[in-house]
Amino acid sequence: MENNNSHRLRRRLLKIGHFIGLFLAMTVICLPGFWIVLSSLRPTVEIMAKPPVWIPNELSFDAYVAMFSGVGKGGIPVLDYFRNSLIVSVTSTVIAIAIGMSGGYAFARFRFPGKGGWFLGLMLTRTVPGIALSLPLFFVYAKLGLLDTHFGLILAYVALNVPFTIWLIDGFFRQVPKDLAEAAQIDGCTRWQAFWQVEFPLAGPGIASSGIFAFLTSWNEFALASNLTRSVNSKTLPVGLLDYTAEFTIDWRGMCALAVVMIIPALLLTFAVQKHLVSGLTSGAVKG
């Protein structure tokens, strides 16, 4: 009886310890975002105060009102930046997923000469930081006339996301038994039908996960976008944050307000597909 009680007490203490550890980890992760939201609502004096003011004395939506009331009146063109970010992020994500599905399926299902070398080469491209590519891409795009265009930015983001999507989707297709597709073909399906009706639905959560990561990468990327865009026609939201900087001053409250506007669509998308995201990450955690 004493052993059972001690075992229950140990399990309860372990559960409480896990809860406390998770709470502390989430606090550390969420604190910067919470601080950005607070800074967008508090007076500028409190933002620059030393020591920092943890509990604001006054909250207002003046930064949001100023941001959107200036649309079309010479203010910061937030809606144009939002449109550019949406076009670039969605288009580059769709193209990266299409290429990633093809490449991931090929690496997972077929054998061909140099397969290991090709796969390693794709993964090595992820080791190059985006900022190191900014200057070479700028010169190439200037020669090709792709500077300050949606197409140029989409092309860069597709190249940035394809290696990761191939690697991630390859792991999920390896979890789908080949026997299922072969059985479907025996029952009369073509190879294409077996893929879409059997293998694709089973790998769907993994494909959704790679799509979320590709979208967030494109949505939040700053280094390449700041060098490859020049005007309102192509600037994205991260680059638009620089509009709040002047020669001697920085509008921290307005910058935080625009950051909140950037965060909201990413959060909504993540919450909308969180079931697919979690199941995709857990099912592809172990590669065969």
DRENDO-1510 file (C-alpha; in Angstrom, 1 decimal, always signed):
<recs>
REC; n; res; u; v; w
REC; 1; MET; +0.0; +0.0; +0.0 .
REC; 2; GLU; +2.8; +2.4; +0.8 .
REC; 3; ASN; +4.5; +1.6; -2.5 .
REC; 4; ASN; +1.3; +2.5; -4.4 .
REC; 5; ASN; +1.0; +5.8; -2.5 .
REC; 6; SER; +4.6; +6.7; -3.1 .
REC; 7; HIS; +4.2; +5.8; -6.7 .
REC; 8; ARG; +1.2; +8.0; -7.1 .
REC; 9; LEU; +2.9; +10.9; -5.2 .
REC; 10; ARG; +5.9; +10.5; -7.5 .
REC; 11; ARG; +3.7; +10.6; -10.6 .
REC; 12; ARG; +1.9; +13.7; -9.3 .
REC; 13; LEU; +5.1; +15.5; -8.5 .
REC; 14; LEU; +6.5; +14.6; -11.9 .
REC; 15; LYS; +3.3; +15.9; -13.6 .
REC; 16; ILE; +3.5; +19.1; -11.6 .
REC; 17; GLY; +7.2; +19.5; -12.6 .
REC; 18; HIS; +6.3; +19.0; -16.3 .
REC; 19; PHE; +3.6; +21.6; -16.0 .
REC; 20; ILE; +5.8; +24.1; -14.4 .
REC; 21; GLY; +8.6; +23.5; -16.9 .
REC; 22; LEU; +6.1; +23.8; -19.8 .
REC; 23; PHE; +4.7; +27.0; -18.3 .
REC; 24; LEU; +8.2; +28.6; -17.9 .
REC; 25; ALA; +9.2; +27.5; -21.5 .
REC; 26; MET; +6.0; +29.0; -22.9 .
REC; 27; THR; +6.5; +32.2; -20.9 .
REC; 28; VAL; +10.0; +32.6; -22.4 .
REC; 29; ILE; +8.7; +31.9; -25.9 .
REC; 30; CYS; +5.7; +34.1; -25.7 .
REC; 31; LEU; +7.1; +37.1; -23.7 .
REC; 32; PRO; +8.7; +38.8; -26.8 .
REC; 33; GLY; +5.4; +38.7; -28.7 .
REC; 34; PHE; +3.4; +39.9; -25.6 .
REC; 35; TRP; +5.9; +42.7; -25.2 .
REC; 36; ILE; +5.4; +43.8; -28.8 .
REC; 37; VAL; +1.7; +43.9; -28.4 .
REC; 38; LEU; +2.0; +46.0; -25.2 .
REC; 39; SER; +4.5; +48.3; -26.8 .
REC; 40; SER; +2.1; +49.0; -29.7 .
REC; 41; LEU; -0.5; +50.1; -27.1 .
REC; 42; ARG; +1.6; +52.1; -24.6 .
REC; 43; PRO; +2.9; +55.6; -24.9 .
REC; 44; THR; +6.3; +56.1; -26.5 .
REC; 45; VAL; +7.7; +57.5; -23.2 .
REC; 46; GLU; +7.1; +54.2; -21.5 .
REC; 47; ILE; +8.7; +52.2; -24.4 .
REC; 48; MET; +12.0; +54.1; -24.0 .
REC; 49; ALA; +11.9; +54.2; -20.2 .
REC; 50; LYS; +14.8; +52.9; -18.1 .
REC; 51; PRO; +14.3; +50.8; -16.1 .
REC; 52; PRO; +11.5; +49.3; -18.2 .
REC; 53; VAL; +7.9; +49.9; -17.3 .
REC; 54; TRP; +6.3; +46.4; -17.1 .
REC; 55; ILE; +2.7; +47.5; -16.4 .
REC; 56; PRO; +1.6; +50.3; -18.7 .
REC; 57; ASN; -0.2; +53.2; -17.1 .
REC; 58; GLU; -2.2; +53.9; -20.2 .
REC; 59; LEU; -3.3; +51.9; -23.2 .
REC; 60; SER; -4.5; +53.3; -26.6 .
REC; 61; PHE; -4.9; +52.3; -30.2 .
REC; 62; ASP; -3.5; +55.5; -31.6 .
REC; 63; ALA; -0.7; +53.7; -33.4 .
REC; 64; TYR; -3.2; +51.4; -35.3 .
REC; 65; VAL; -5.5; +54.4; -36.0 .
REC; 66; ALA; -2.6; +56.4; -37.4 .
REC; 67; MET; -1.4; +53.4; -39.4 .
REC; 68; PHE; -4.7; +52.7; -41.2 .
REC; 69; SER; -6.0; +56.3; -41.3 .
REC; 70; GLY; -2.9; +57.3; -43.4 .
REC; 71; VAL; -3.7; +54.7; -46.1 .
REC; 72; GLY; -3.9; +56.4; -49.5 .
REC; 73; LYS; -3.1; +59.8; -47.9 .
REC; 74; GLY; +0.7; +59.8; -48.0 .
REC; 75; GLY; +1.1; +57.6; -45.0 .
REC; 76; ILE; +2.6; +54.1; -44.8 .
REC; 77; PRO; +0.9; +51.9; -47.5 .
REC; 78; VAL; +0.1; +49.0; -45.2 .
REC; 79; LEU; -2.5; +47.5; -47.4 .
REC; 80; ASP; -0.1; +47.5; -50.4 .
REC; 81; TYR; +2.6; +45.8; -48.3 .
REC; 82; PHE; +0.1; +43.3; -47.0 .
REC; 83; ARG; -1.0; +42.5; -50.6 .
REC; 84; ASN; +2.6; +42.1; -51.7 .
REC; 85; SER; +3.4; +39.8; -48.8 .
REC; 86; LEU; +0.3; +37.7; -49.5 .
REC; 87; ILE; +0.9; +37.3; -53.2 .
REC; 88; VAL; +4.6; +36.5; -52.7 .
REC; 89; SER; +4.1; +34.1; -49.8 .
REC; 90; VAL; +1.1; +32.2; -51.2 .
REC; 91; THR; +2.6; +31.8; -54.7 .
REC; 92; SER; +6.0; +30.8; -53.5 .
REC; 93; THR; +4.5; +28.3; -51.1 .
REC; 94; VAL; +2.3; +26.6; -53.7 .
REC; 95; ILE; +5.2; +26.3; -56.1 .
REC; 96; ALA; +7.6; +25.0; -53.4 .
REC; 97; ILE; +5.1; +22.4; -52.3 .
REC; 98; ALA; +4.5; +21.2; -55.8 .
REC; 99; ILE; +8.2; +20.9; -56.4 .
REC; 100; GLY; +8.7; +19.4; -52.9 .
REC; 101; MET; +6.1; +16.8; -53.5 .
REC; 102; SER; +7.6; +15.7; -56.7 .
REC; 103; GLY; +11.1; +15.7; -55.3 .
REC; 104; GLY; +10.2; +14.1; -52.0 .
REC; 105; TYR; +8.2; +11.4; -53.7 .
REC; 106; ALA; +11.1; +10.7; -56.1 .
REC; 107; PHE; +13.6; +10.4; -53.3 .
REC; 108; ALA; +11.3; +8.2; -51.2 .
REC; 109; ARG; +10.1; +5.8; -53.9 .
REC; 110; PHE; +12.7; +5.6; -56.7 .
REC; 111; ARG; +16.3; +4.6; -57.1 .
REC; 112; PHE; +18.5; +6.5; -59.5 .
REC; 113; PRO; +22.2; +7.1; -60.0 .
REC; 114; GLY; +23.7; +9.7; -57.6 .
REC; 115; LYS; +20.5; +9.7; -55.4 .
REC; 116; GLY; +22.5; +10.2; -52.2 .
REC; 117; GLY; +24.7; +12.9; -53.7 .
REC; 118; TRP; +21.7; +14.9; -55.0 .
REC; 119; PHE; +19.9; +14.7; -51.7 .
REC; 120; LEU; +23.1; +15.8; -49.8 .
REC; 121; GLY; +23.6; +18.6; -52.2 .
REC; 122; LEU; +20.0; +19.9; -51.7 .
REC; 123; MET; +20.5; +19.8; -47.9 .
REC; 124; LEU; +23.8; +21.6; -48.1 .
REC; 125; THR; +22.0; +24.6; -49.8 .
REC; 126; ARG; +20.2; +25.1; -46.5 .
REC; 127; THR; +23.5; +25.8; -44.8 .
REC; 128; VAL; +24.0; +29.0; -46.7 .
REC; 129; PRO; +22.5; +32.0; -44.8 .
REC; 130; GLY; +20.1; +34.1; -46.8 .
REC; 131; ILE; +22.0; +37.3; -46.1 .
REC; 132; ALA; +25.0; +35.8; -47.9 .
REC; 133; LEU; +22.9; +35.5; -51.0 .
REC; 134; SER; +21.7; +39.0; -51.0 .
REC; 135; LEU; +24.5; +40.7; -52.8 .
REC; 136; PRO; +25.0; +38.0; -55.5 .
REC; 137; LEU; +21.3; +37.9; -56.2 .
REC; 138; PHE; +21.1; +41.7; -56.4 .
REC; 139; PHE; +23.7; +41.7; -59.2 .
REC; 140; VAL; +22.1; +38.8; -61.0 .
REC; 141; TYR; +18.6; +40.3; -60.7 .
REC; 142; ALA; +19.9; +43.7; -61.8 .
REC; 143; LYS; +21.2; +42.2; -65.0 .
REC; 144; LEU; +18.0; +40.2; -65.6 .
REC; 145; GLY; +15.7; +43.1; -64.8 .
REC; 146; LEU; +14.0; +41.2; -61.9 .
REC; 147; LEU; +14.7; +43.8; -59.2 .
REC; 148; ASP; +11.6; +45.3; -57.5 .
REC; 149; THR; +9.2; +42.6; -59.0 .
REC; 150; HIS; +7.0; +40.0; -57.4 .
REC; 151; PHE; +8.4; +37.3; -59.7 .
REC; 152; GLY; +12.0; +37.9; -58.6 .
REC; 153; LEU; +11.0; +37.6; -54.9 .
REC; 154; ILE; +8.9; +34.5; -55.6 .
REC; 155; LEU; +11.8; +32.9; -57.4 .
REC; 156; ALA; +14.2; +33.6; -54.5 .
REC; 157; TYR; +11.7; +32.2; -51.9 .
REC; 158; VAL; +11.0; +29.1; -54.0 .
REC; 159; ALA; +14.7; +28.3; -54.2 .
REC; 160; LEU; +14.9; +29.0; -50.4 .
REC; 161; ASN; +12.0; +26.7; -49.5 .
REC; 162; VAL; +12.4; +23.8; -52.0 .
REC; 163; PRO; +15.3; +21.9; -50.2 .
REC; 164; PHE; +13.5; +21.9; -46.9 .
REC; 165; THR; +10.1; +20.9; -48.3 .
REC; 166; ILE; +11.8; +18.0; -50.3 .
REC; 167; TRP; +13.5; +16.8; -47.1 .
REC; 168; LEU; +10.3; +17.0; -45.0 .
REC; 169; ILE; +8.0; +15.5; -47.5 .
REC; 170; ASP; +10.5; +12.7; -48.3 .
REC; 171; GLY; +10.3; +11.6; -44.7 .
REC; 172; PHE; +6.5; +11.5; -44.7 .
REC; 173; PHE; +6.3; +9.5; -48.0 .
REC; 174; ARG; +8.7; +7.0; -46.4 .
REC; 175; GLN; +6.1; +6.4; -43.7 .
REC; 176; VAL; +3.5; +5.3; -46.3 .
REC; 177; PRO; +4.0; +1.6; -47.1 .
REC; 178; LYS; +4.6; +0.9; -50.7 .
REC; 179; ASP; +2.3; -2.1; -50.5 .
REC; 180; LEU; -0.7; +0.2; -50.3 .
REC; 181; ALA; +0.0; +1.8; -53.7 .
REC; 182; GLU; +0.9; -1.6; -55.2 .
REC; 183; ALA; -2.4; -3.1; -54.0 .
REC; 184; ALA; -4.3; -0.1; -55.5 .
REC; 185; GLN; -2.5; -0.7; -58.8 .
REC; 186; ILE; -3.5; -4.4; -58.7 .
REC; 187; ASP; -7.1; -3.3; -58.2 .
REC; 188; GLY; -7.0; -1.4; -61.4 .
REC; 189; CYS; -5.6; +2.1; -60.5 .
REC; 190; THR; -2.9; +3.7; -62.5 .
REC; 191; ARG; +0.3; +4.9; -60.9 .
REC; 192; TRP; -1.1; +8.4; -60.9 .
REC; 193; GLN; -4.4; +7.4; -59.4 .
REC; 194; ALA; -2.6; +5.3; -56.7 .
REC; 195; PHE; -0.6; +8.4; -55.7 .
REC; 196; TRP; -3.5; +10.8; -55.5 .
REC; 197; GLN; -6.1; +8.4; -53.9 .
REC; 198; VAL; -3.9; +6.4; -51.6 .
REC; 199; GLU; -0.4; +7.9; -50.9 .
REC; 200; PHE; -1.2; +11.6; -51.0 .
REC; 201; PRO; -4.0; +11.5; -48.4 .
REC; 202; LEU; -1.8; +9.5; -46.0 .
REC; 203; ALA; +1.1; +12.0; -46.4 .
REC; 204; GLY; -1.3; +15.0; -46.3 .
REC; 205; PRO; -0.5; +16.1; -42.8 .
REC; 206; GLY; +3.2; +16.1; -43.6 .
REC; 207; ILE; +2.6; +18.1; -46.8 .
REC; 208; ALA; +0.5; +20.6; -44.7 .
REC; 209; SER; +3.3; +20.9; -42.2 .
REC; 210; SER; +5.9; +21.7; -44.9 .
REC; 211; GLY; +3.4; +24.2; -46.4 .
REC; 212; ILE; +3.1; +26.1; -43.1 .
REC; 213; PHE; +6.8; +26.3; -42.7 .
REC; 214; ALA; +7.3; +27.4; -46.3 .
REC; 215; PHE; +4.6; +30.1; -45.9 .
REC; 216; LEU; +6.0; +31.4; -42.6 .
REC; 217; THR; +9.5; +31.5; -44.0 .
REC; 218; SER; +8.3; +33.7; -47.0 .
REC; 219; TRP; +6.0; +35.8; -44.8 .
REC; 220; ASN; +8.7; +36.7; -42.3 .
REC; 221; GLU; +11.8; +36.9; -44.5 .
REC; 222; PHE; +13.5; +40.3; -44.4 .
REC; 223; ALA; +17.2; +40.0; -45.6 .
REC; 224; LEU; +16.5; +39.1; -49.2 .
REC; 225; ALA; +13.3; +41.2; -49.5 .
REC; 226; SER; +15.1; +44.4; -48.3 .
REC; 227; ASN; +17.7; +44.1; -51.0 .
REC; 228; LEU; +15.5; +42.9; -53.9 .
REC; 229; THR; +12.6; +45.4; -53.5 .
REC; 230; ARG; +12.6; +49.1; -53.9 .
REC; 231; SER; +9.1; +50.5; -54.2 .
REC; 232; VAL; +5.6; +50.1; -52.9 .
REC; 233; ASN; +4.8; +47.8; -55.9 .
REC; 234; SER; +6.9; +44.9; -54.4 .
REC; 235; LYS; +7.8; +45.8; -50.8 .
REC; 236; THR; +6.6; +43.2; -48.2 .
REC; 237; LEU; +5.5; +43.8; -44.6 .
REC; 238; PRO; +8.9; +43.1; -43.0 .
REC; 239; VAL; +10.5; +45.6; -45.3 .
REC; 240; GLY; +7.7; +48.1; -44.5 .
REC; 241; LEU; +8.9; +48.2; -40.9 .
REC; 242; LEU; +11.8; +50.3; -42.1 .
REC; 243; ASP; +9.3; +53.1; -43.0 .
REC; 244; TYR; +9.0; +53.9; -39.3 .
REC; 245; THR; +12.7; +54.8; -39.1 .
REC; 246; ALA; +13.9; +58.3; -39.8 .
REC; 247; GLU; +17.3; +59.9; -39.8 .
REC; 248; PHE; +17.4; +60.6; -36.0 .
REC; 249; THR; +14.2; +58.9; -34.6 .
REC; 250; ILE; +12.4; +55.6; -34.7 .
REC; 251; ASP; +8.7; +55.3; -34.2 .
REC; 252; TRP; +8.8; +52.2; -32.0 .
REC; 253; ARG; +5.1; +52.2; -31.2 .
REC; 254; GLY; +4.1; +52.3; -34.9 .
REC; 255; MET; +6.7; +49.6; -35.7 .
REC; 256; CYS; +5.3; +47.3; -33.0 .
REC; 257; ALA; +1.8; +48.0; -34.3 .
REC; 258; LEU; +2.8; +46.9; -37.8 .
REC; 259; ALA; +4.6; +43.9; -36.3 .
REC; 260; VAL; +1.3; +42.9; -34.6 .
REC; 261; VAL; -0.5; +43.2; -38.0 .
REC; 262; MET; +2.1; +40.9; -39.5 .
REC; 263; ILE; +1.8; +38.3; -36.7 .
REC; 264; ILE; -2.0; +38.0; -36.8 .
REC; 265; PRO; -2.3; +36.2; -40.2 .
REC; 266; ALA; +0.5; +33.8; -39.3 .
REC; 267; LEU; -1.2; +32.9; -36.0 .
REC; 268; LEU; -4.6; +32.5; -37.7 .
REC; 269; LEU; -3.2; +30.2; -40.3 .
REC; 270; THR; -1.3; +28.1; -37.7 .
REC; 271; PHE; -4.4; +27.7; -35.5 .
REC; 272; ALA; -6.5; +26.8; -38.6 .
REC; 273; VAL; -4.2; +23.9; -39.5 .
REC; 274; GLN; -2.8; +23.0; -36.1 .
REC; 275; LYS; -4.3; +19.5; -36.1 .
REC; 276; HIS; -2.6; +18.7; -39.4 .
REC; 277; LEU; +0.6; +20.4; -38.2 .
REC; 278; VAL; +0.9; +18.4; -35.0 .
REC; 279; SER; -0.1; +15.1; -36.6 .
REC; 280; GLY; +2.3; +15.7; -39.5 .
REC; 281; LEU; +5.3; +16.5; -37.2 .
REC; 282; THR; +4.6; +13.5; -35.0 .
REC; 283; SER; +4.1; +11.0; -37.8 .
REC; 284; GLY; +7.2; +12.1; -39.7 .
REC; 285; ALA; +9.4; +12.3; -36.6 .
REC; 286; VAL; +11.0; +8.9; -37.3 .
REC; 287; LYS; +12.2; +8.3; -40.8 .
REC; 288; GLY; +12.3; +4.8; -42.2 .
</recs>
